[in-house]
Amino acid sequence: MEAHNFNILESKIKQAIDEINKLKRENVELRSRMNETSTSENSVTMDFDSKNKSELLQKVDEMLHVLDKI
């Protein structure tokens, strides 16, 4: 049972790392675009970036919840 829980946790951690790397790439792209856009467009980009960070924090919370169960 512990091995099964470990495998699930390991899988979730790998998914989270992949998601973090994806968000980092998107963040770099968004910041690059922000430098090229006007001020009015920047607020939209920043809202999108905040949404990504919020989703990432939710996934981290889910992982911590799984860790608490083990």
CHARMM-style PDB file with segment names, atoms N, HN, CA, C and O in Angstrom:
ATOM      1  N   MET     1       0.820  -1.196   0.000  1.00  0.00      PROA
ATOM      2  CA  MET     1       0.000   0.000   0.000  1.00  0.00      PROA
ATOM      3  C   MET     1       0.868   1.266   0.000  1.00  0.00      PROA
ATOM      4  O   MET     1       0.579   2.229  -0.710  1.00  0.00      PROA
ATOM      5  N   GLU     2       1.950   1.246   0.820  1.00  0.00      PROA
ATOM      6  HN  GLU     2       2.185   0.464   1.397  1.00  0.00      PROA
ATOM      7  CA  GLU     2       2.833   2.408   0.855  1.00  0.00      PROA
ATOM      8  C   GLU     2       3.501   2.636  -0.495  1.00  0.00      PROA
ATOM      9  O   GLU     2       3.676   3.775  -0.927  1.00  0.00      PROA
ATOM     10  N   ALA     3       3.876   1.539  -1.161  1.00  0.00      PROA
ATOM     11  HN  ALA     3       3.734   0.613  -0.811  1.00  0.00      PROA
ATOM     12  CA  ALA     3       4.506   1.664  -2.484  1.00  0.00      PROA
ATOM     13  C   ALA     3       3.525   2.280  -3.471  1.00  0.00      PROA
ATOM     14  O   ALA     3       3.906   3.104  -4.302  1.00  0.00      PROA
ATOM     15  N   HSD     4       2.267   1.879  -3.378  1.00  0.00      PROA
ATOM     16  HN  HSD     4       1.958   1.210  -2.703  1.00  0.00      PROA
ATOM     17  CA  HSD     4       1.234   2.433  -4.259  1.00  0.00      PROA
ATOM     18  C   HSD     4       1.075   3.932  -3.999  1.00  0.00      PROA
ATOM     19  O   HSD     4       1.013   4.727  -4.937  1.00  0.00      PROA
ATOM     20  N   ASN     5       1.009   4.312  -2.723  1.00  0.00      PROA
ATOM     21  HN  ASN     5       1.059   3.666  -1.961  1.00  0.00      PROA
ATOM     22  CA  ASN     5       0.887   5.731  -2.370  1.00  0.00      PROA
ATOM     23  C   ASN     5       2.102   6.514  -2.848  1.00  0.00      PROA
ATOM     24  O   ASN     5       1.975   7.638  -3.332  1.00  0.00      PROA
ATOM     25  N   PHE     6       3.286   5.910  -2.708  1.00  0.00      PROA
ATOM     26  HN  PHE     6       3.389   4.996  -2.315  1.00  0.00      PROA
ATOM     27  CA  PHE     6       4.504   6.566  -3.161  1.00  0.00      PROA
ATOM     28  C   PHE     6       4.461   6.783  -4.670  1.00  0.00      PROA
ATOM     29  O   PHE     6       4.831   7.852  -5.155  1.00  0.00      PROA
ATOM     30  N   ASN     7       4.008   5.768  -5.417  1.00  0.00      PROA
ATOM     31  HN  ASN     7       3.707   4.900  -5.023  1.00  0.00      PROA
ATOM     32  CA  ASN     7       3.927   5.896  -6.876  1.00  0.00      PROA
ATOM     33  C   ASN     7       2.950   6.992  -7.275  1.00  0.00      PROA
ATOM     34  O   ASN     7       3.211   7.760  -8.201  1.00  0.00      PROA
ATOM     35  N   ILE     8       1.826   7.059  -6.574  1.00  0.00      PROA
ATOM     36  HN  ILE     8       1.614   6.434  -5.822  1.00  0.00      PROA
ATOM     37  CA  ILE     8       0.842   8.111  -6.860  1.00  0.00      PROA
ATOM     38  C   ILE     8       1.461   9.477  -6.571  1.00  0.00      PROA
ATOM     39  O   ILE     8       1.347  10.401  -7.377  1.00  0.00      PROA
ATOM     40  N   LEU     9       2.111   9.596  -5.429  1.00  0.00      PROA
ATOM     41  HN  LEU     9       2.204   8.845  -4.775  1.00  0.00      PROA
ATOM     42  CA  LEU     9       2.743  10.855  -5.045  1.00  0.00      PROA
ATOM     43  C   LEU     9       3.836  11.244  -6.036  1.00  0.00      PROA
ATOM     44  O   LEU     9       3.933  12.400  -6.448  1.00  0.00      PROA
ATOM     45  N   GLU    10       4.655  10.267  -6.411  1.00  0.00      PROA
ATOM     46  HN  GLU    10       4.577   9.328  -6.077  1.00  0.00      PROA
ATOM     47  CA  GLU    10       5.729  10.531  -7.371  1.00  0.00      PROA
ATOM     48  C   GLU    10       5.149  11.021  -8.695  1.00  0.00      PROA
ATOM     49  O   GLU    10       5.677  11.953  -9.300  1.00  0.00      PROA
ATOM     50  N   SER    11       4.070  10.397  -9.140  1.00  0.00      PROA
ATOM     51  HN  SER    11       3.640   9.640  -8.648  1.00  0.00      PROA
ATOM     52  CA  SER    11       3.416  10.796 -10.382  1.00  0.00      PROA
ATOM     53  C   SER    11       2.872  12.222 -10.278  1.00  0.00      PROA
ATOM     54  O   SER    11       3.031  13.022 -11.200  1.00  0.00      PROA
ATOM     55  N   LYS    12       2.231  12.532  -9.154  1.00  0.00      PROA
ATOM     56  HN  LYS    12       2.102  11.883  -8.405  1.00  0.00      PROA
ATOM     57  CA  LYS    12       1.675  13.877  -8.968  1.00  0.00      PROA
ATOM     58  C   LYS    12       2.782  14.925  -8.901  1.00  0.00      PROA
ATOM     59  O   LYS    12       2.620  16.033  -9.412  1.00  0.00      PROA
ATOM     60  N   ILE    13       3.900  14.581  -8.275  1.00  0.00      PROA
ATOM     61  HN  ILE    13       4.031  13.681  -7.860  1.00  0.00      PROA
ATOM     62  CA  ILE    13       5.026  15.515  -8.203  1.00  0.00      PROA
ATOM     63  C   ILE    13       5.588  15.765  -9.598  1.00  0.00      PROA
ATOM     64  O   ILE    13       5.889  16.904  -9.954  1.00  0.00      PROA
ATOM     65  N   LYS    14       5.729  14.704 -10.388  1.00  0.00      PROA
ATOM     66  HN  LYS    14       5.485  13.778 -10.100  1.00  0.00      PROA
ATOM     67  CA  LYS    14       6.227  14.865 -11.761  1.00  0.00      PROA
ATOM     68  C   LYS    14       5.270  15.734 -12.575  1.00  0.00      PROA
ATOM     69  O   LYS    14       5.709  16.589 -13.344  1.00  0.00      PROA
ATOM     70  N   GLN    15       3.958  15.516 -12.406  1.00  0.00      PROA
ATOM     71  HN  GLN    15       3.602  14.822 -11.781  1.00  0.00      PROA
ATOM     72  CA  GLN    15       2.974  16.339 -13.110  1.00  0.00      PROA
ATOM     73  C   GLN    15       3.094  17.798 -12.690  1.00  0.00      PROA
ATOM     74  O   GLN    15       3.025  18.701 -13.525  1.00  0.00      PROA
ATOM     75  N   ALA    16       3.275  18.022 -11.398  1.00  0.00      PROA
ATOM     76  HN  ALA    16       3.332  17.289 -10.720  1.00  0.00      PROA
ATOM     77  CA  ALA    16       3.400  19.393 -10.895  1.00  0.00      PROA
ATOM     78  C   ALA    16       4.663  20.058 -11.440  1.00  0.00      PROA
ATOM     79  O   ALA    16       4.640  21.231 -11.810  1.00  0.00      PROA
ATOM     80  N   ILE    17       5.768  19.304 -11.489  1.00  0.00      PROA
ATOM     81  HN  ILE    17       5.787  18.351 -11.188  1.00  0.00      PROA
ATOM     82  CA  ILE    17       7.015  19.850 -12.030  1.00  0.00      PROA
ATOM     83  C   ILE    17       6.834  20.199 -13.503  1.00  0.00      PROA
ATOM     84  O   ILE    17       7.276  21.255 -13.953  1.00  0.00      PROA
ATOM     85  N   ASP    18       6.184  19.311 -14.252  1.00  0.00      PROA
ATOM     86  HN  ASP    18       5.825  18.453 -13.886  1.00  0.00      PROA
ATOM     87  CA  ASP    18       5.910  19.596 -15.662  1.00  0.00      PROA
ATOM     88  C   ASP    18       5.057  20.849 -15.798  1.00  0.00      PROA
ATOM     89  O   ASP    18       5.315  21.690 -16.659  1.00  0.00      PROA
ATOM     90  N   GLU    19       4.043  20.973 -14.951  1.00  0.00      PROA
ATOM     91  HN  GLU    19       3.834  20.290 -14.252  1.00  0.00      PROA
ATOM     92  CA  GLU    19       3.153  22.136 -14.987  1.00  0.00      PROA
ATOM     93  C   GLU    19       3.919  23.410 -14.623  1.00  0.00      PROA
ATOM     94  O   GLU    19       3.725  24.451 -15.250  1.00  0.00      PROA
ATOM     95  N   ILE    20       4.787  23.328 -13.615  1.00  0.00      PROA
ATOM     96  HN  ILE    20       4.945  22.482 -13.106  1.00  0.00      PROA
ATOM     97  CA  ILE    20       5.602  24.486 -13.223  1.00  0.00      PROA
ATOM     98  C   ILE    20       6.488  24.917 -14.387  1.00  0.00      PROA
ATOM     99  O   ILE    20       6.586  26.106 -14.689  1.00  0.00      PROA
ATOM    100  N   ASN    21       7.133  23.950 -15.040  1.00  0.00      PROA
ATOM    101  HN  ASN    21       7.053  22.984 -14.794  1.00  0.00      PROA
ATOM    102  CA  ASN    21       7.999  24.279 -16.177  1.00  0.00      PROA
ATOM    103  C   ASN    21       7.203  24.898 -17.315  1.00  0.00      PROA
ATOM    104  O   ASN    21       7.665  25.835 -17.966  1.00  0.00      PROA
ATOM    105  N   LYS    22       5.999  24.371 -17.557  1.00  0.00      PROA
ATOM    106  HN  LYS    22       5.623  23.609 -17.029  1.00  0.00      PROA
ATOM    107  CA  LYS    22       5.138  24.926 -18.602  1.00  0.00      PROA
ATOM    108  C   LYS    22       4.760  26.368 -18.261  1.00  0.00      PROA
ATOM    109  O   LYS    22       4.802  27.247 -19.122  1.00  0.00      PROA
ATOM    110  N   LEU    23       4.391  26.603 -17.007  1.00  0.00      PROA
ATOM    111  HN  LEU    23       4.357  25.889 -16.307  1.00  0.00      PROA
ATOM    112  CA  LEU    23       4.009  27.948 -16.588  1.00  0.00      PROA
ATOM    113  C   LEU    23       5.195  28.907 -16.645  1.00  0.00      PROA
ATOM    114  O   LEU    23       5.029  30.083 -16.969  1.00  0.00      PROA
ATOM    115  N   LYS    24       6.385  28.410 -16.333  1.00  0.00      PROA
ATOM    116  HN  LYS    24       6.520  27.455 -16.070  1.00  0.00      PROA
ATOM    117  CA  LYS    24       7.581  29.254 -16.427  1.00  0.00      PROA
ATOM    118  C   LYS    24       7.808  29.685 -17.873  1.00  0.00      PROA
ATOM    119  O   LYS    24       8.105  30.848 -18.147  1.00  0.00      PROA
ATOM    120  N   ARG    25       7.665  28.725 -18.801  1.00  0.00      PROA
ATOM    121  HN  ARG    25       7.424  27.781 -18.579  1.00  0.00      PROA
ATOM    122  CA  ARG    25       7.839  29.059 -20.226  1.00  0.00      PROA
ATOM    123  C   ARG    25       6.792  30.079 -20.662  1.00  0.00      PROA
ATOM    124  O   ARG    25       7.106  31.050 -21.350  1.00  0.00      PROA
ATOM    125  N   GLU    26       5.534  29.844 -20.251  1.00  0.00      PROA
ATOM    126  HN  GLU    26       5.279  29.055 -19.692  1.00  0.00      PROA
ATOM    127  CA  GLU    26       4.464  30.782 -20.601  1.00  0.00      PROA
ATOM    128  C   GLU    26       4.741  32.151 -19.996  1.00  0.00      PROA
ATOM    129  O   GLU    26       4.491  33.176 -20.631  1.00  0.00      PROA
ATOM    130  N   ASN    27       5.253  32.171 -18.779  1.00  0.00      PROA
ATOM    131  HN  ASN    27       5.456  31.338 -18.263  1.00  0.00      PROA
ATOM    132  CA  ASN    27       5.547  33.428 -18.104  1.00  0.00      PROA
ATOM    133  C   ASN    27       6.616  34.208 -18.869  1.00  0.00      PROA
ATOM    134  O   ASN    27       6.496  35.420 -19.048  1.00  0.00      PROA
ATOM    135  N   VAL    28       7.662  33.509 -19.321  1.00  0.00      PROA
ATOM    136  HN  VAL    28       7.759  32.525 -19.176  1.00  0.00      PROA
ATOM    137  CA  VAL    28       8.717  34.161 -20.101  1.00  0.00      PROA
ATOM    138  C   VAL    28       8.128  34.728 -21.391  1.00  0.00      PROA
ATOM    139  O   VAL    28       8.437  35.855 -21.778  1.00  0.00      PROA
ATOM    140  N   GLU    29       7.274  33.939 -22.056  1.00  0.00      PROA
ATOM    141  HN  GLU    29       7.023  33.023 -21.742  1.00  0.00      PROA
ATOM    142  CA  GLU    29       6.646  34.408 -23.291  1.00  0.00      PROA
ATOM    143  C   GLU    29       5.762  35.621 -23.024  1.00  0.00      PROA
ATOM    144  O   GLU    29       5.786  36.592 -23.781  1.00  0.00      PROA
ATOM    145  N   LEU    30       4.985  35.562 -21.949  1.00  0.00      PROA
ATOM    146  HN  LEU    30       4.967  34.773 -21.334  1.00  0.00      PROA
ATOM    147  CA  LEU    30       4.091  36.674 -21.620  1.00  0.00      PROA
ATOM    148  C   LEU    30       4.879  37.936 -21.288  1.00  0.00      PROA
ATOM    149  O   LEU    30       4.514  39.031 -21.714  1.00  0.00      PROA
ATOM    150  N   ARG    31       5.953  37.782 -20.533  1.00  0.00      PROA
ATOM    151  HN  ARG    31       6.250  36.892 -20.187  1.00  0.00      PROA
ATOM    152  CA  ARG    31       6.770  38.954 -20.191  1.00  0.00      PROA
ATOM    153  C   ARG    31       7.411  39.545 -21.446  1.00  0.00      PROA
ATOM    154  O   ARG    31       7.533  40.763 -21.577  1.00  0.00      PROA
ATOM    155  N   SER    32       7.811  38.686 -22.350  1.00  0.00      PROA
ATOM    156  HN  SER    32       7.712  37.697 -22.245  1.00  0.00      PROA
ATOM    157  CA  SER    32       8.387  39.155 -23.606  1.00  0.00      PROA
ATOM    158  C   SER    32       7.348  39.946 -24.395  1.00  0.00      PROA
ATOM    159  O   SER    32       7.638  41.012 -24.939  1.00  0.00      PROA
ATOM    160  N   ARG    33       6.123  39.399 -24.447  1.00  0.00      PROA
ATOM    161  HN  ARG    33       5.887  38.533 -24.005  1.00  0.00      PROA
ATOM    162  CA  ARG    33       5.047  40.101 -25.149  1.00  0.00      PROA
ATOM    163  C   ARG    33       4.677  41.399 -24.443  1.00  0.00      PROA
ATOM    164  O   ARG    33       4.348  42.393 -25.090  1.00  0.00      PROA
ATOM    165  N   MET    34       4.731  41.384 -23.111  1.00  0.00      PROA
ATOM    166  HN  MET    34       4.998  40.576 -22.586  1.00  0.00      PROA
ATOM    167  CA  MET    34       4.400  42.598 -22.361  1.00  0.00      PROA
ATOM    168  C   MET    34       5.341  43.730 -22.737  1.00  0.00      PROA
ATOM    169  O   MET    34       4.929  44.886 -22.832  1.00  0.00      PROA
ATOM    170  N   ASN    35       6.590  43.397 -22.946  1.00  0.00      PROA
ATOM    171  HN  ASN    35       6.925  42.458 -22.868  1.00  0.00      PROA
ATOM    172  CA  ASN    35       7.566  44.419 -23.317  1.00  0.00      PROA
ATOM    173  C   ASN    35       7.282  44.992 -24.700  1.00  0.00      PROA
ATOM    174  O   ASN    35       7.728  46.093 -25.023  1.00  0.00      PROA
ATOM    175  N   GLU    36       6.543  44.248 -25.512  1.00  0.00      PROA
ATOM    176  HN  GLU    36       6.181  43.354 -25.249  1.00  0.00      PROA
ATOM    177  CA  GLU    36       6.261  44.684 -26.878  1.00  0.00      PROA
ATOM    178  C   GLU    36       4.895  45.346 -27.015  1.00  0.00      PROA
ATOM    179  O   GLU    36       4.596  45.923 -28.061  1.00  0.00      PROA
ATOM    180  N   THR    37       4.061  45.273 -25.979  1.00  0.00      PROA
ATOM    181  HN  THR    37       4.305  44.804 -25.130  1.00  0.00      PROA
ATOM    182  CA  THR    37       2.688  45.760 -26.106  1.00  0.00      PROA
ATOM    183  C   THR    37       2.490  47.083 -25.395  1.00  0.00      PROA
ATOM    184  O   THR    37       3.358  47.558 -24.662  1.00  0.00      PROA
ATOM    185  N   SER    38       1.331  47.662 -25.630  1.00  0.00      PROA
ATOM    186  HN  SER    38       0.626  47.277 -26.225  1.00  0.00      PROA
ATOM    187  CA  SER    38       0.997  48.935 -24.985  1.00  0.00      PROA
ATOM    188  C   SER    38       0.551  48.712 -23.548  1.00  0.00      PROA
ATOM    189  O   SER    38       0.321  47.573 -23.141  1.00  0.00      PROA
ATOM    190  N   THR    39       0.430  49.764 -22.792  1.00  0.00      PROA
ATOM    191  HN  THR    39       0.617  50.689 -23.122  1.00  0.00      PROA
ATOM    192  CA  THR    39       0.056  49.691 -21.378  1.00  0.00      PROA
ATOM    193  C   THR    39      -1.327  49.082 -21.194  1.00  0.00      PROA
ATOM    194  O   THR    39      -1.530  48.304 -20.262  1.00  0.00      PROA
ATOM    195  N   SER    40      -2.271  49.409 -22.044  1.00  0.00      PROA
ATOM    196  HN  SER    40      -2.106  50.041 -22.802  1.00  0.00      PROA
ATOM    197  CA  SER    40      -3.632  48.874 -21.884  1.00  0.00      PROA
ATOM    198  C   SER    40      -3.661  47.364 -22.077  1.00  0.00      PROA
ATOM    199  O   SER    40      -4.447  46.674 -21.428  1.00  0.00      PROA
ATOM    200  N   GLU    41      -2.826  46.849 -22.947  1.00  0.00      PROA
ATOM    201  HN  GLU    41      -2.188  47.409 -23.475  1.00  0.00      PROA
ATOM    202  CA  GLU    41      -2.781  45.407 -23.171  1.00  0.00      PROA
ATOM    203  C   GLU    41      -2.055  44.696 -22.032  1.00  0.00      PROA
ATOM    204  O   GLU    41      -2.310  43.519 -21.779  1.00  0.00      PROA
ATOM    205  N   ASN    42      -1.166  45.385 -21.354  1.00  0.00      PROA
ATOM    206  HN  ASN    42      -0.959  46.341 -21.559  1.00  0.00      PROA
ATOM    207  CA  ASN    42      -0.408  44.768 -20.266  1.00  0.00      PROA
ATOM    208  C   ASN    42      -1.306  44.264 -19.152  1.00  0.00      PROA
ATOM    209  O   ASN    42      -1.036  43.208 -18.579  1.00  0.00      PROA
ATOM    210  N   SER    43      -2.363  44.989 -18.832  1.00  0.00      PROA
ATOM    211  HN  SER    43      -2.582  45.847 -19.297  1.00  0.00      PROA
ATOM    212  CA  SER    43      -3.230  44.567 -17.731  1.00  0.00      PROA
ATOM    213  C   SER    43      -3.894  43.237 -18.044  1.00  0.00      PROA
ATOM    214  O   SER    43      -4.079  42.418 -17.143  1.00  0.00      PROA
ATOM    215  N   VAL    44      -4.255  43.003 -19.293  1.00  0.00      PROA
ATOM    216  HN  VAL    44      -4.105  43.668 -20.025  1.00  0.00      PROA
ATOM    217  CA  VAL    44      -4.856  41.728 -19.687  1.00  0.00      PROA
ATOM    218  C   VAL    44      -3.839  40.608 -19.513  1.00  0.00      PROA
ATOM    219  O   VAL    44      -4.166  39.547 -18.980  1.00  0.00      PROA
ATOM    220  N   THR    45      -2.623  40.836 -19.955  1.00  0.00      PROA
ATOM    221  HN  THR    45      -2.358  41.697 -20.388  1.00  0.00      PROA
ATOM    222  CA  THR    45      -1.563  39.836 -19.824  1.00  0.00      PROA
ATOM    223  C   THR    45      -1.286  39.530 -18.362  1.00  0.00      PROA
ATOM    224  O   THR    45      -1.096  38.369 -17.999  1.00  0.00      PROA
ATOM    225  N   MET    46      -1.262  40.543 -17.527  1.00  0.00      PROA
ATOM    226  HN  MET    46      -1.417  41.486 -17.822  1.00  0.00      PROA
ATOM    227  CA  MET    46      -0.993  40.338 -16.105  1.00  0.00      PROA
ATOM    228  C   MET    46      -2.119  39.548 -15.446  1.00  0.00      PROA
ATOM    229  O   MET    46      -1.864  38.717 -14.574  1.00  0.00      PROA
ATOM    230  N   ASP    47      -3.359  39.798 -15.855  1.00  0.00      PROA
ATOM    231  HN  ASP    47      -3.566  40.473 -16.564  1.00  0.00      PROA
ATOM    232  CA  ASP    47      -4.485  39.030 -15.324  1.00  0.00      PROA
ATOM    233  C   ASP    47      -4.336  37.561 -15.686  1.00  0.00      PROA
ATOM    234  O   ASP    47      -4.586  36.688 -14.855  1.00  0.00      PROA
ATOM    235  N   PHE    48      -3.929  37.279 -16.921  1.00  0.00      PROA
ATOM    236  HN  PHE    48      -3.726  37.988 -17.597  1.00  0.00      PROA
ATOM    237  CA  PHE    48      -3.736  35.908 -17.374  1.00  0.00      PROA
ATOM    238  C   PHE    48      -2.624  35.243 -16.569  1.00  0.00      PROA
ATOM    239  O   PHE    48      -2.755  34.089 -16.162  1.00  0.00      PROA
ATOM    240  N   ASP    49      -1.538  35.963 -16.341  1.00  0.00      PROA
ATOM    241  HN  ASP    49      -1.432  36.901 -16.672  1.00  0.00      PROA
ATOM    242  CA  ASP    49      -0.410  35.452 -15.567  1.00  0.00      PROA
ATOM    243  C   ASP    49      -0.846  35.137 -14.136  1.00  0.00      PROA
ATOM    244  O   ASP    49      -0.440  34.117 -13.579  1.00  0.00      PROA
ATOM    245  N   SER    50      -1.653  35.987 -13.548  1.00  0.00      PROA
ATOM    246  HN  SER    50      -1.983  36.815 -14.001  1.00  0.00      PROA
ATOM    247  CA  SER    50      -2.156  35.758 -12.188  1.00  0.00      PROA
ATOM    248  C   SER    50      -3.026  34.516 -12.135  1.00  0.00      PROA
ATOM    249  O   SER    50      -2.979  33.763 -11.161  1.00  0.00      PROA
ATOM    250  N   LYS    51      -3.817  34.296 -13.172  1.00  0.00      PROA
ATOM    251  HN  LYS    51      -3.855  34.907 -13.962  1.00  0.00      PROA
ATOM    252  CA  LYS    51      -4.676  33.106 -13.227  1.00  0.00      PROA
ATOM    253  C   LYS    51      -3.808  31.850 -13.237  1.00  0.00      PROA
ATOM    254  O   LYS    51      -4.107  30.889 -12.528  1.00  0.00      PROA
ATOM    255  N   ASN    52      -2.739  31.848 -14.029  1.00  0.00      PROA
ATOM    256  HN  ASN    52      -2.496  32.629 -14.605  1.00  0.00      PROA
ATOM    257  CA  ASN    52      -1.833  30.695 -14.079  1.00  0.00      PROA
ATOM    258  C   ASN    52      -1.203  30.436 -12.715  1.00  0.00      PROA
ATOM    259  O   ASN    52      -1.096  29.286 -12.289  1.00  0.00      PROA
ATOM    260  N   LYS    53      -0.791  31.486 -12.038  1.00  0.00      PROA
ATOM    261  HN  LYS    53      -0.878  32.420 -12.385  1.00  0.00      PROA
ATOM    262  CA  LYS    53      -0.181  31.322 -10.719  1.00  0.00      PROA
ATOM    263  C   LYS    53      -1.195  30.764  -9.733  1.00  0.00      PROA
ATOM    264  O   LYS    53      -0.860  29.927  -8.895  1.00  0.00      PROA
ATOM    265  N   SER    54      -2.425  31.225  -9.833  1.00  0.00      PROA
ATOM    266  HN  SER    54      -2.697  31.905 -10.514  1.00  0.00      PROA
ATOM    267  CA  SER    54      -3.472  30.735  -8.936  1.00  0.00      PROA
ATOM    268  C   SER    54      -3.734  29.247  -9.172  1.00  0.00      PROA
ATOM    269  O   SER    54      -3.909  28.491  -8.217  1.00  0.00      PROA
ATOM    270  N   GLU    55      -3.763  28.826 -10.432  1.00  0.00      PROA
ATOM    271  HN  GLU    55      -3.621  29.441 -11.208  1.00  0.00      PROA
ATOM    272  CA  GLU    55      -3.959  27.408 -10.749  1.00  0.00      PROA
ATOM    273  C   GLU    55      -2.793  26.577 -10.217  1.00  0.00      PROA
ATOM    274  O   GLU    55      -2.999  25.481  -9.696  1.00  0.00      PROA
ATOM    275  N   LEU    56      -1.595  27.084 -10.342  1.00  0.00      PROA
ATOM    276  HN  LEU    56      -1.428  27.974 -10.765  1.00  0.00      PROA
ATOM    277  CA  LEU    56      -0.419  26.372  -9.850  1.00  0.00      PROA
ATOM    278  C   LEU    56      -0.473  26.225  -8.329  1.00  0.00      PROA
ATOM    279  O   LEU    56      -0.171  25.157  -7.796  1.00  0.00      PROA
ATOM    280  N   LEU    57      -0.853  27.290  -7.636  1.00  0.00      PROA
ATOM    281  HN  LEU    57      -1.098  28.157  -8.069  1.00  0.00      PROA
ATOM    282  CA  LEU    57      -0.969  27.218  -6.177  1.00  0.00      PROA
ATOM    283  C   LEU    57      -2.011  26.193  -5.758  1.00  0.00      PROA
ATOM    284  O   LEU    57      -1.835  25.492  -4.761  1.00  0.00      PROA
ATOM    285  N   GLN    58      -3.090  26.105  -6.514  1.00  0.00      PROA
ATOM    286  HN  GLN    58      -3.233  26.674  -7.324  1.00  0.00      PROA
ATOM    287  CA  GLN    58      -4.127  25.116  -6.205  1.00  0.00      PROA
ATOM    288  C   GLN    58      -3.559  23.702  -6.344  1.00  0.00      PROA
ATOM    289  O   GLN    58      -3.835  22.841  -5.509  1.00  0.00      PROA
ATOM    290  N   LYS    59      -2.770  23.458  -7.387  1.00  0.00      PROA
ATOM    291  HN  LYS    59      -2.545  24.157  -8.066  1.00  0.00      PROA
ATOM    292  CA  LYS    59      -2.177  22.134  -7.583  1.00  0.00      PROA
ATOM    293  C   LYS    59      -1.185  21.806  -6.469  1.00  0.00      PROA
ATOM    294  O   LYS    59      -1.118  20.666  -6.010  1.00  0.00      PROA
ATOM    295  N   VAL    60      -0.421  22.798  -6.036  1.00  0.00      PROA
ATOM    296  HN  VAL    60      -0.475  23.725  -6.408  1.00  0.00      PROA
ATOM    297  CA  VAL    60       0.515  22.579  -4.933  1.00  0.00      PROA
ATOM    298  C   VAL    60      -0.259  22.231  -3.663  1.00  0.00      PROA
ATOM    299  O   VAL    60       0.144  21.340  -2.916  1.00  0.00      PROA
ATOM    300  N   ASP    61      -1.370  22.932  -3.415  1.00  0.00      PROA
ATOM    301  HN  ASP    61      -1.698  23.656  -4.021  1.00  0.00      PROA
ATOM    302  CA  ASP    61      -2.212  22.617  -2.253  1.00  0.00      PROA
ATOM    303  C   ASP    61      -2.715  21.181  -2.318  1.00  0.00      PROA
ATOM    304  O   ASP    61      -2.740  20.483  -1.304  1.00  0.00      PROA
ATOM    305  N   GLU    62      -3.116  20.738  -3.508  1.00  0.00      PROA
ATOM    306  HN  GLU    62      -3.095  21.305  -4.331  1.00  0.00      PROA
ATOM    307  CA  GLU    62      -3.587  19.361  -3.676  1.00  0.00      PROA
ATOM    308  C   GLU    62      -2.461  18.373  -3.361  1.00  0.00      PROA
ATOM    309  O   GLU    62      -2.692  17.351  -2.715  1.00  0.00      PROA
ATOM    310  N   MET    63      -1.251  18.677  -3.815  1.00  0.00      PROA
ATOM    311  HN  MET    63      -1.063  19.507  -4.340  1.00  0.00      PROA
ATOM    312  CA  MET    63      -0.115  17.788  -3.541  1.00  0.00      PROA
ATOM    313  C   MET    63       0.175  17.724  -2.047  1.00  0.00      PROA
ATOM    314  O   MET    63       0.454  16.651  -1.513  1.00  0.00      PROA
ATOM    315  N   LEU    64       0.111  18.870  -1.370  1.00  0.00      PROA
ATOM    316  HN  LEU    64      -0.116  19.742  -1.804  1.00  0.00      PROA
ATOM    317  CA  LEU    64       0.355  18.885   0.071  1.00  0.00      PROA
ATOM    318  C   LEU    64      -0.708  18.079   0.803  1.00  0.00      PROA
ATOM    319  O   LEU    64      -0.414  17.414   1.796  1.00  0.00      PROA
ATOM    320  N   HSD    65      -1.932  18.137   0.316  1.00  0.00      PROA
ATOM    321  HN  HSD    65      -2.170  18.677  -0.491  1.00  0.00      PROA
ATOM    322  CA  HSD    65      -3.016  17.359   0.913  1.00  0.00      PROA
ATOM    323  C   HSD    65      -2.719  15.860   0.777  1.00  0.00      PROA
ATOM    324  O   HSD    65      -2.940  15.092   1.713  1.00  0.00      PROA
ATOM    325  N   VAL    66      -2.219  15.452  -0.391  1.00  0.00      PROA
ATOM    326  HN  VAL    66      -2.040  16.076  -1.152  1.00  0.00      PROA
ATOM    327  CA  VAL    66      -1.857  14.049  -0.608  1.00  0.00      PROA
ATOM    328  C   VAL    66      -0.717  13.655   0.333  1.00  0.00      PROA
ATOM    329  O   VAL    66      -0.732  12.568   0.911  1.00  0.00      PROA
ATOM    330  N   LEU    67       0.259  14.533   0.482  1.00  0.00      PROA
ATOM    331  HN  LEU    67       0.271  15.416   0.012  1.00  0.00      PROA
ATOM    332  CA  LEU    67       1.377  14.250   1.383  1.00  0.00      PROA
ATOM    333  C   LEU    67       0.897  14.071   2.821  1.00  0.00      PROA
ATOM    334  O   LEU    67       1.407  13.214   3.544  1.00  0.00      PROA
ATOM    335  N   ASP    68      -0.073  14.867   3.234  1.00  0.00      PROA
ATOM    336  HN  ASP    68      -0.487  15.562   2.647  1.00  0.00      PROA
ATOM    337  CA  ASP    68      -0.604  14.760   4.595  1.00  0.00      PROA
ATOM    338  C   ASP    68      -1.242  13.403   4.846  1.00  0.00      PROA
ATOM    339  O   ASP    68      -1.225  12.907   5.973  1.00  0.00      PROA
ATOM    340  N   LYS    69      -1.803  12.800   3.810  1.00  0.00      PROA
ATOM    341  HN  LYS    69      -1.817  13.203   2.895  1.00  0.00      PROA
ATOM    342  CA  LYS    69      -2.486  11.510   3.959  1.00  0.00      PROA
ATOM    343  C   LYS    69      -1.503  10.362   4.156  1.00  0.00      PROA
ATOM    344  O   LYS    69      -1.856   9.328   4.723  1.00  0.00      PROA
ATOM    345  N   ILE    70      -0.279  10.544   3.692  1.00  0.00      PROA
ATOM    346  HN  ILE    70       0.008  11.384   3.232  1.00  0.00      PROA
ATOM    347  CA  ILE    70       0.702   9.447   3.732  1.00  0.00      PROA
ATOM    348  C   ILE    70       1.323   9.327   5.110  1.00  0.00      PROA
ATOM    349  OT1 ILE    70       2.169   8.461   5.332  1.00  0.00      PROA
TER     350      ILE     70
END
